[in-house]
Amino acid sequence: MDFQEALEWATRQDVVKVTCVKDGEDDKFIFTVGQYRVAPHVFDSQEEAEQYLKENVSFTNLDLAIMGAISQRLYELNKENS
């Protein structure tokens, strides 16, 4: 895999996932990143949640990696100035 292929692969990877949870007897669907719930939205069907996610959320692993690198640098700068 060359750099361009790797970049294309990274930008296609969705980070926010639709996860099923129980609400009494019912299945409900929420958004998660890893083990953490990331939005207050609750959906009655997986299809409804995935459609909302497709239309309204576009973070990928690459996006979050960039944000993580920026956050790390800001943390380091703050630590130096403290």
Kinemage of the C-alpha trace (Angstrom):
@kinemage 1
@onewidth
@group {chain A} dominant
@subgroup {mainchain}
@vectorlist {calphas} color= white
{ca met a 1} P 0.000 0.000 0.000
{ca asp a 2} L 1.522 3.298 -1.049
{ca phe a 3} L 0.990 6.633 0.688
{ca gln a 4} L -2.011 7.660 -1.447
{ca glu a 5} L -3.750 4.321 -0.888
{ca ala a 6} L -3.078 4.567 2.843
{ca leu a 7} L -4.444 8.096 2.939
{ca glu a 8} L -7.594 7.075 1.057
{ca trp a 9} L -8.082 4.109 3.392
{ca ala a 10} L -7.633 6.311 6.487
{ca thr a 11} L -10.143 8.893 5.309
{ca arg a 12} L -12.768 6.184 4.671
{ca gln a 13} L -12.595 4.759 8.204
{ca asp a 14} L -15.548 5.839 10.303
{ca val a 15} L -14.827 6.455 13.943
{ca val a 16} L -18.332 7.125 15.211
{ca lys a 17} L -20.278 3.868 15.320
{ca val a 18} L -23.928 2.993 15.828
{ca thr a 19} L -24.262 0.783 18.905
{ca cys a 20} L -27.287 -1.150 20.141
{ca val a 21} L -28.301 -0.759 23.791
{ca lys a 22} L -31.244 -2.136 25.762
{ca asp a 23} L -33.975 0.163 27.074
{ca gly a 24} L -36.099 -2.251 29.060
{ca glu a 25} L -37.270 -4.788 26.497
{ca asp a 26} L -36.530 -2.539 23.518
{ca asp a 27} L -33.387 -2.163 21.441
{ca lys a 28} L -32.260 1.434 20.993
{ca phe a 29} L -29.356 2.747 18.965
{ca ile a 30} L -26.803 5.352 20.024
{ca phe a 31} L -23.530 6.815 18.756
{ca thr a 32} L -20.261 5.684 20.302
{ca val a 33} L -16.537 6.144 19.848
{ca gly a 34} L -14.906 3.095 21.346
{ca gln a 35} L -16.724 2.391 24.585
{ca tyr a 36} L -17.931 5.964 25.079
{ca arg a 37} L -21.320 7.380 24.179
{ca val a 38} L -20.698 10.578 22.233
{ca ala a 39} L -24.140 12.104 21.623
{ca pro a 40} L -27.485 12.333 23.403
{ca his a 41} L -29.374 11.040 20.351
{ca val a 42} L -31.338 7.776 20.714
{ca phe a 43} L -32.876 6.028 17.704
{ca asp a 44} L -35.471 3.284 17.421
{ca ser a 45} L -33.782 1.572 14.465
{ca gln a 46} L -30.238 0.990 13.336
{ca glu a 47} L -31.133 2.216 9.848
{ca glu a 48} L -32.451 5.513 11.228
{ca ala a 49} L -29.286 6.025 13.292
{ca glu a 50} L -26.987 5.158 10.382
{ca gln a 51} L -28.852 7.538 8.068
{ca tyr a 52} L -28.575 10.374 10.604
{ca leu a 53} L -24.889 9.605 11.064
{ca lys a 54} L -24.289 9.561 7.305
{ca glu a 55} L -26.044 12.912 6.815
{ca asn a 56} L -24.709 14.769 9.865
{ca val a 57} L -21.389 13.324 11.095
{ca ser a 58} L -18.212 12.937 9.084
{ca phe a 59} L -15.301 12.362 11.472
{ca thr a 60} L -12.862 9.663 10.396
{ca asn a 61} L -9.824 8.128 12.061
{ca leu a 62} L -7.641 10.551 10.128
{ca asp a 63} L -9.671 13.551 11.317
{ca leu a 64} L -9.429 12.417 14.929
{ca ala a 65} L -5.722 11.633 14.604
{ca ile a 66} L -5.113 15.188 13.421
{ca met a 67} L -7.222 16.596 16.268
{ca gly a 68} L -5.379 14.361 18.717
{ca ala a 69} L -2.002 15.591 17.490
{ca ile a 70} L -3.116 19.222 17.811
{ca ser a 71} L -4.506 18.551 21.293
{ca gln a 72} L -1.260 16.892 22.356
{ca arg a 73} L 0.768 19.863 21.134
{ca leu a 74} L -1.519 22.321 22.950
{ca tyr a 75} L -1.137 20.255 26.122
{ca glu a 76} L 2.653 20.322 25.776
{ca leu a 77} L 2.672 24.100 25.208
{ca asn a 78} L 0.422 24.629 28.214
{ca lys a 79} L 2.680 22.441 30.348
{ca glu a 80} L 5.764 24.438 29.243
{ca asn a 81} L 4.074 27.722 30.156
{ca ser a 82} L 2.881 26.591 33.590
